[in-house]
Amino acid sequence: MRTFIALDLPPGFADDAAALARRLSASMEGRFLPRDTYHLTLAFLGEVDEAQAARAADALDAACAQVGQERPPARAALRVD
């Protein structure tokens, strides 16, 4: 499975980015993505199996614990396409 570690954008920021994309799409060609796909990729892991994805989730939990943060839900933090 194609996997990466990402942060969801705050809703207001994603709304602003989507509005900007709509304005840009009116004046230039390009592939403008839907708002619900917006995120900030921290690490692209590529093709991984379930065991590797589980290790990545464990590493993410450990890194968040070191900075006193609880990891967001797995769907938001460890994305699989």
PyMOL commands that set and color helices and strands:
alter all, ss='L'
color gray80, all
select helices_A, chain A and resi 11-25+35-37+50-66+74-77
alter helices_A, ss='H'
color red, helices_A
select strands_A, chain A and resi 2-8+39-47+78-80
alter strands_A, ss='S'
color yellow, strands_A
deselect
rebuild
show_as cartoon
